[in-house]
Amino acid sequence: MNTAQNFGAHPQVGLPLLLSMGDVCGIGPEVAVAAWAADLSESGFSDLCLVGDVSVLRRALVFMGLSLPVAVLGSLQEFVQRPPNALPVWQPAGLPVDLAAEPLGRISARAGAAAALCIEASVLEIQAKQASGLVTAPIHKEALHAAGVDFPGHTELLQARSVPPGAPLPPVRMMLANEELRTVLVTIHCSLRQAIEQINTVRVLETLRITQAALQRVGIARPRIAVAGLNPHAGEGGLFGDEEILHIAPAIAQARGEGMEVSGPHAPDTVFMRARQAPEHAGEFDVVVAMTHDHGLIPVKYLGVEQGVNVTLGLPFVRTSPDHGTAFDLAGTGRADPASMAAAIRMARRLIGRA
C-alpha cells in the first residue's frame, strides 16, 4: 500500500463499501471524493473504498478544494490497514493509461471503457466476498457505446455481470427514492413503444414482488404499494386503452392474493401527489410502481435530485447511485454537489445493515 502519510490503525467496519469513480470526463470523481471527505468528517472514519484511476481521483480532490492524502491499495485486502485520514483508492488492473488527460466535458470511449471496467471489477470483488456492496458514480451511455460496451446503462450491465456467463439473468428493477417519494419501474431503458409491448401480467407481478421484498429489507414490514396505470386516467375503464384491464389489474389481484397491500391501477397524473410524504401531507403510499421510465422518474426528479437515490432491486448484492448524470458542464469546476452521492451511500448502508 502506497500512501503519502501513515496515520496508524483504522477502526474496523467490516468489508469495504465500494464507490466506483464513474465517467472521468464528468463530475463522478468529484462527487465521489467530496462525499468520502464529508463522510470522514461526520463520523471520523469511513467504510468507503474508491475504485478508479488514482491520478483522476487525485485531480478530483484538487477540483473540490480538498487537501487529503491518498492511500493506493494494491488489493482490497489492504483496506484494513489503510490510514484513517487518507482516501483509499483501489485501481483495478487494465484501466486505460493516462485517463486524466481525457478532455473534461466530452464523450470519450476511453472514459466509457474505464467506467465499465471499474464496475465489473467491483462486482467480481463483491462476488469474492471482498466487499459489501457498490455505490456507482454516474456514467455516460454514449461513452459506454463508444467503448463497445453493449449495455445501455448501469442496471443492465450489473444484471449481466451478477451471474456466471450463460446463466439466467435475475429479474431486476430500478427504484428512485428521496425523502418524499419512492417509485419503482416495470420497464427501464428502452423506447416507449418497446416499453408498452413489455407490459404484461407476469412482469407487473414480478415487479410487485421485488418491490415488496426490497421495502421489507429496509424495515417497512407491510409496504403500501400503489400501482400507476399506463394510460390517461388509468384507461378509464377501457376508453383510453386496455392494458390496465388485460395486464395490470390481474397482477394487482394476484399480489393481493399473496398478502401484499397493493392498490390500483391509479391514474398516473395524480397517484404521485397522493404518495408524496411532505410536512403538510402524509403520503397514502410507501411506493408507487410505474409502468415506464419517464412516468416514474419525472415526479421524483422534479422534487430535486439533491437527495435522490437510484437503487437496483433484484441483484444478489447491494447497488445504489446518485440521482443525476455526468453533468459535463460542471466537470472540473468544483461546483458539483455531492448531496445525492451522500444519500446513495446512506441508502447502501441501510440495505447492507450498517445504518
N, C-alpha and C positions, 0 to 999 in steps of 0.2 A: 504494500500500500504506500502510495506516494502522497505526502501532504506537506503543506507549507509550514505547519506548526504541529506540535504534539501537545494535546490537552489532557492526556490521561484517559482513564477508563470512562466509558459511556454507560448511562443507565440502560439496563436491558429491557427491551419492549417486545421481544419475540421476533419472528421473521419480519423482514422489512416490507413495507408497502411501497411498491414500485410506482414511479412517476415518469412516464415517457416524455421526451422533450418536444414531440410534435414536429411540425414543419419548421426548419431552421430559418426560412425566409419570412416567417410570420412572428406573432407575439408569443407562441408557445413556450420557448425557452425563458422568456422574460417573466411570464406569469408563473412559471414553474419555480424559478429561483426566488421570486418575491413571496410566493405562498410558503415555500420552505422557510424562508427567513422569518416571516410572520409567525409561523408555527413554532419555530425555535424560541422566538421572543416571548410568545404567550405561555409556553409550557416549560421552557428550559431545556427541552430535548425533543427530538423528533424521530418517528419511526420511518420516515420517508427516505428512499434512496432514488436519486435521479438516474435515468437511463438515457444516455445520449453521448454526443460528442463533447469532450472536455473543453476544447477551445471555444466552441459555441456557447457553452454554459458559463465559462469564464467571462466571455463578452457580454452575456446577458446580465451578469452581476454588475458590470460596469454601466450598462444601459440603465439599470434600475437604481443606480447610485448606492450599491451595496459593496462594502469593503469587507470581504469574508474570505478565509482560506478555503481551499478545495481539497478534499481527500479523494484521490483517484484510487478506486478499488480494482484490484486485479480479478476478483471474483466476488460474488455476493457473500461467500463465507467470511470475507474480511469485514463485513458490515459490523460485526460485533466488536471489532477493535477500532472502529472509526473514532476520531477525536470528536468530542461532543459539540464543538462550535465550528466545525468545518463542514462544508457542503459535500455530502457523499455522492460521488458520481461513478457509476459503472458504465464503461464504454464497451459495448459488445464488439466482438471481432467482426470484421468485414464491412465496417462503415466506409462510405466513400471518403477519400482523403481531402483535406483542406476544405471542409464544409463551411468554415467561417468566411471563405471567400465568395460564397454564393451571394448574389445581389439581394438585398432585402427588398421585400415587397414585390417579388416576381415569382411566377410559376417556374419551378425548377425540377427537372426529372431527378437530379441527384438528391435534392431535398426530399422528394417523394419516396425514393428508394431508401433513404436513411430513416425516414419516419416509419416505413413499413418494417424495416429490419429491427428497429428498436421495439416495436410492438411484438413482433414474432419472437424475438429473443426473450422478452419479458414473459410471454406465455410459456415458453419452454422452462424458464426458471420456476414459475408457479407450479407447473406440472411436476417438476422435480422436487417440489416442496422446499424450495429455497426462498420463497416469497409468499406473502399472504394475500396479495391482490394487486390490482392495477388501476391507476388513475392515468388517463391519457390526456396530454395537451393536444390542441387542435391540429388536424392535418388538412391538406387541401386535396380535394377529389381529383382535380385536373392534374396536379403534380403526381398523384398516385398513377393515374392513367398514363402520363408521360413516361413514367418509370416502368411501365409494363406490368403494373400490379393490377390483376384482373378482379378487383373488388371496388364497388362504388363508395365504400366508407369503412369506418372502424367496425361497425356492427357485423357486416358480412365477413370481413377479414378475421375477426375474432371467432366468429361462429365456425369458420372453416378450420382454423388452427386449434380449436378446442378439442378436436377428436383426431385419432390416427387417420392417415390417408385412406380413403375408400370407405370409412365408417359412416353410418348415417349421421347427418348433421342434427344437432339438437335444435328444437324449435326455440327461437329467441324473439324477444320483443324489446322495443325501445320505450323507456319511460322518461319523461321530462318532468322535473319536480322543482318547486321552490317552496317558500314558507306558506304560500297561499293556495297553491293548486298543484295537483298531480294529474298527469294524463299518460295513458299507455296506448300504443298504436297497434292496430291489427295489421296494417301494411306499412312499409317503411320507404325505402329508396327505389322507386320505380315511377313510371309515368302514371298519371291519374287514370288513364284508360286501363292500364295493366292492374292498377290497384283495385278498381271496381271489379275486374274479372277475377281477382284473387279472393274476393269476399265470399265466404260460404259458411255454413253452419259449423263445420269441423274447425275451421281456422278461428272463428269468433269464440267458440267454446274453449279452444286451446289457449287463446289469449286470456280469457277469464280465469282459467285455472292457473296460468303463470302469474297473473296479477294477484290473485288471492294468496298464493304461496309467498310472493315477494313481500307483500304488505304484512303478512303474519311474521315474517322474519325480522321486520323492524318494529315489532311489538303491537301491531293492530290485530287483535285476536279475531275480530269479526268485521272485516272491511266492508264498508258500504260502497258498492261498485255501481256507478251509473254508466249505462251504455248509450252513447250518442248514435243517432241514426245516420245514415249516409245521405239521404235525400232531404230537400227542404221540408220542414215540419215533420221529419221522420217518415216521409212518404205520404202523409195524410190519408192513411187507410188505403193506399194503393193508387191514389190520384196522381202522385208525382214520382212513382217508381215502386217496385215491388220487392226490392232487396230486404227491406225490413220484415216483410211478411214471409218471404221464402227462406231467408237465411238468419237474420239477426234475432228475431223473436224466438224461433225454435232453439237457438243456442242459449238464450236467456232462460227459457223454460227448463232446459236440461240442467243448467247451472244451479237454478233454484232447487231442482230435484236432488242435486248433490249437496244441498245445505248451504249454498252461498247466498249472501244478501245482495242480490243483483236486481236492478230495476231498469226499465226502458223497453224499447228504444225511445229515447228522449229527443226532442227537437234539438239539433246541434247548435242552433243560434241562441239558445237560452240555457242549456244544461251547464255550461262552464260558469256562468254567473251564479247559478244555484250552488255549484260545488265550491266556489271560492271561499276560503277561510280569511276573513278580514275582521278588524276590530269592531266594525259596525254590523258585521254579518257572519253568523256562524254557518259554515257550509253544511249543506244537506248530505254531501257525499265525501268519502275519503279519496276517491279517484274517479276519473272519467276515462272510459275506454272509447277511443275514437277510431273510425274506420280507415282514415287516410292521414298521411303525414301532415299536411297543412291544416286540416281540420283540427288536429290535436295540438300542434305546436304553436300556431299563431296566438291562441289565448294565453298560453304560458309565457311566451316571449314578450307579448305586449305588456305583461306585468313587470318586465325588466329582466335582463339577462344577468344582472349582477349576482343574484343568489340562485340562479337556475343550475340544475344538475341533470345530466343525462346518465341514466343507468341502463345497462344492457341486462335485461332479465332473461333467465333461462340458461345462461352459461354455467359451466361447472366451477366457476370461480367468480370473484367479485370484480366488476369493472365499472368505473364511473368516469365522467369527464365534465368539463365546464360547458355551460350553455352559450357558447359563442364560437366563432370560427377563427381563422388565422389572422384576421384584421391586418392585412398587408399595409394599409395606410398608417397604422400605428407602429409598425415594426421599427425598432431602433430608436424610438423617440423617448422611451422611459415613461410614457403616459398610459401604458397598458394597465388595466385594473385587474388585480389578482383575486377579487372577491368571489367570482364564480368558481375559480380553481380551488380556493379555500373551502367553499361549500362542497365541492366534489370530494375533497379529501375527508371532510367531516362525514359525508354520507358513506364513503367507503369504509371508514372506521365503524360506523354503526352496523353496516352489513357484515363485517367480519367479527363483530362483537367486542370492539375496543372502545366504543363510546360510552 
